[in-house]
Amino acid sequence: MDLEKVFHMKGGRGETSYSENSSLQKRAADKVNHITLEAIKEMFLESKPMSLCIADLGCSSGPNSLSNIKELVNAIERESSKLFERAPEFRVYLNDLPTNDFNTIFQALPDLYRELKKGRNHGSPSIYIAGYPGTFYGRLFPDKCLHFIYSSNSLHWLSRVPPGIYNEQGDSTNRKSIYISENSPPQVAQAYFEQFKQDFSLFLQSRSDEVVVGGRMVLILLGRNGPNYVDRGTAFLWEILYRSLAILVSKVRC
């Protein structure tokens, strides 16, 4: 399966869309928001670029990305004001897979521009936003063009199903689960670990070519509380999903 062509969050603004069901991701990002803002302010004060380039990798189609952009822009404008200097222009690149619903996020841009204009006597900041479809497991941007890279709740998605979970006959060794569970054999966890190492190494190498000297990067991704692979805060949710799918399959077979 080519995940780059088929994988995406549910688009639109309906009741079951990602846009209406991404508050959990927002809370996770808010917990470390002080780190994100401190990182971009440090970068700005050190280099003071006239044109500041921000990339949001895995932006999806909900309001979280634009909310984050608003906070980043406001933070830099406040720092510029303290220095009695003009704020830089902002170039913002929104990245996700080609199947992502970019239309929904683009339709929300006028609201973002209006919010950024509020309370500013000098008018709205100079901000230019563009979409960059493609997988972040590889190069996306030209050499040395990004000042700040941000990715939240995206890097736990791998580039493909780990080939190591299949036996010589091509059958999955994780047949009773759709994730790493207590019932999974050890080689399943190892296969996912090896795939993550490969993907994350490629991600870091690609970004190292794209970021400017002195640039910053903030990555927020799921982890676990201990050495056990099933010791994750979301394990219960995956268990519910697996059981629901198993019940559906059993009914179809009947």
C-alpha positions, 0 to 999 in steps of 0.5 A: 500500500502506498501510504503517501497516496491514500493516508490522510485525516478526514477532511472538511468541517463535518461532525466527524472531520479532523477539524472538529476532532483535534482538541486532543492534539491541541492540548498536547501542543499547548503543554509545550507551547512555552518551549516552542515560543522560546525556541523561535524567539531565541532564533530570531534574536540571534539572527534577526532575519528580514524574511523569516521562514517557518515550516509546519510539517504534518499540518493536517486540515484543522485549526491547530496549525493556523492557531500555532502560526498566529502565536509564532507571528505574535511572539516575533512581533512582540520581540521586534517591538521591544527592540524598536525594530520593524518585524520581519516578513513571514513565509509559512509553508504548510506541509502534509501528504498530497491527500490532505484536505488543504482546501479546508485550511486555505479557506480559513486563511482570511479569518487568520489574516483578520485576527492578525490585523486586530489591535495593530495600528500599523496594519497586519503583518506581512505573511505569505502562506503556501502549501507544500504537499509531500512526505516529510520522510525526504527533502521538501524544500531548497537548501538552507531556506528554513529558519524554524521547523515545527511538527506536532503529533505527526512523526509517530506515523511511519512511512510504511508498514514495517516489512519485518512484521511479515513472515516468509509466506507474506503473512503478518505475525501480528495477526491478532492486533492492529498495533503493538499490543501485549499479544504481539510477538517480540519481532513485531516491536523490533520491526516497528522500532527499526522502521522508526529509526530509518524514518526518523534518521531520514527526516533529520537528515532532510531537515539538516539540509533545509534549515539555515545555520542557527535555525531551530526545530520543535518536534512533538510526538507520541512516546511511552512512559517506560521500556515496555512497548505497550506502556503508552497513554493511547494504548487503551484507545487502540484496544477499543478500536481493534476490538470494534474492528474484530467484531465487525469482521466477525459479523461479516464472516457470519 
